[in-house]
Amino acid sequence: YYSIYSTSVKEAEKTWWRLLQHKIGAELITNASYSTSPVCGTSTICGVNPVRSKQLLNTYGEAPDLIIIMMGANDVVNGFTPEKFEEEYRLMLDRMKETCPNSEFVICNILYNTCTEGQNPDKRYEGYSHPGLRAKLNDVIAKIAVDYDALLVDVSSLIDESTDTPNNWYYLGDNMHPSDKGMELIAEELAKKILEKY
């Protein structure tokens, strides 16, 4: 997504996953993320789709030690209910675990953005607004992280209306996607939590 949506992140080196890789000395086996992909749905880009879990393996069929999951923003945009989200998030994790039985989950909650919180007057974001839904889905994610014995990383608290507004972006690059400063903030928090546990 970064080359399309972000104003300041135009190459992979500035993404949170590449920054994190350097911060903790990790090897990236694969990046199975897709722009606009929600957890829920029937499309091949949806996290719950069985094809997606197979994409976690590298070309030799090797699974990663850690699977870092940062999904849910597009579920908020699409207005999926907490019940549907929980059902499909659990199914997504079960499918990942079936494909990668020895991998551990690092689960991030959903970042703040001005589009889904009902604060953005820009007509391009009409229909995206679901105030309060992100908080409900973050509650679901927290419960699931406990049930799956996963490391939960609270990225939601890093960016909020005190740092970013529809007319004043700092950590967000376009009201929804992180800027280079936002990517750095996310990578720092992930590195801190991962190194504390592992």
N, C-alpha and C positions, 0 to 999 in steps of 0.2 A: 504494500500500500504506500510505502513511504515516498516513493518517487512521484506519486500522483497527488496525494492528499496533504502531505506535510509541507509547510513553507520552508523549513530549515533542515529536513532530513531527506537527502537526495541519494544517499548510498548506504549500503548495508553496514558499513563501519560505524555509522551514527545511530544504529538501532539499539534498543535496550538489550536484545539477545546477543549481539556481537560485543557490545561493551561489557556485558556480564561475563561472557566467555573469557575475555582478557583479564577481568578483575579476579576471577577465581581460578584461572589457569585450566579451563575446561576445553574439551574438544567437542565441537558441534558435529554430531552424527548426521542430523537432518533437521530441517526447519519445515514442519508440516503445516504451517499457517497459510491461510488464504484471506485475502481482503474480502470484506463483507460477510464472512462466514459466521453464522450463529451456531450455537450448540444444537438447537432444535430444528426440525424440518426433515424434508425428504431429499433435498438436493445432494449431489455428491460432495459439495463443499461444506455441508453441515457436519459439525463435530461428531454427532451421533452416527453418521453413516459408517458402516463397517469398513468401507474402503479407506477411510481416514486413519484408522488404527494401524493398518498395514503400512502406511506411509511413515510410521515411526521407525521402521527398520532401515538400516543402510543397505547399500547394494549387495553386501555380503550376508544379509539376513541378521545382522547383529542389532541387538536392542540397546538403547541408552541406559545408563545407570539412573539418570533422573529424567523425568518427563515434566517439563514446566508448562503449565496450562494457564493461559490468560485469555479467557473467553467469556462472553456474556453481554458485551456492549451491543452487539447486533441483535441479541435476543430482546434487549430493552427497546431498541429501535423498532423491532417488529412487534412489540407488545405481547410477547409470550407470557402466559400466566406463571406464577411461581410453581404451581403444581406441575404443569407441563415441563417447565424448565428443570425441576428436580428429577422428574422421571427420566428425562432424556440425558441429563448430566450424569446420572448414575449409570445409565446404559452405556454412555460414552466411556466412562471410566472402566466399566466391566469389560468392554471390548478391548480397551487399551491393555488391561491387565491380562486378558487372554492372549493377546499378541506378545506382550512383554511382561511375563510373569515375575521377573526379578527386578524390574524397574520400580523406582519409588516416585511418587507424585509430589510435585511442588505446585500448589494451587494458589493462584492470585485471584483476588476479588476484582470487581469491576470498577474501573477508573471513573471519576467524575467527568462529565462533559456538559457544555451548556445547551446542547441540542435536546437531550432527552429529559432534562430537568425542568423544561417549560420556561426557561429564561431567555431564549433566543428569539428575537423578533424577526429574524431573517426568514423570508417566505420559503426559501429553499429547504428549510428544515421543518416545514409544516408537516404534521403527521408523525414526526419522530418523537413528539413530546409525550412522555408518560411519567409525570412527576410521582416520585415515591417508589416506582417500580424497581429502580436500580438498588435501592436499600433493601427491598424485599428479596431480590435475587441474591444480594450479598449475604443475607441471612441464610438462604438456602445453601450457598457455597460454604459458609462457615460450618453448618451442620454436616454437610457431606465430607468436608475435610476431616472432621472428627471421626466420622464413621469409617473412612478409608485410611485412617492413620496417616494422613498426608500433612506435609508442612504447609500451613496457610500463611501467605504473605499479604499483608494489608496494604495494597497499593492505593486503595480507595481514599485513604486518609492523607495521601501525599499532595493531592491537588483538589482544591475546592473553590467555592465562590469568593474566597478571600484572596486567592492567587490569580484566578482567571474568570473573566466575565465576557459576554459576547463582544464587547468593544475593546477589551484589554487582555490580550493573550500573553502568557509568559511560558507556562509549562505545556500549554496546548498550542498546536500550530495552526488549527483551523476550526476551533470550537469543539472538536471531537478527538482528533489524533494528537499524540504527544509531539511537541517540538523537540529540537535537539536537547534543550535543557530538561524537558520532561523525560526524555529517554534516559538521560544521565541520572536523574532522580530515581527512576524505576530500577535501573541497573544497580545503583548503590544500595537500595533497600533489599533487593533480591540477593545481592552478594553478601550483605550483612547477615541476613537470615539463613542463607545456605551455609555459610562458613561457621555460623554458630552451631548448626545442627550436625554438619558433616566435617 
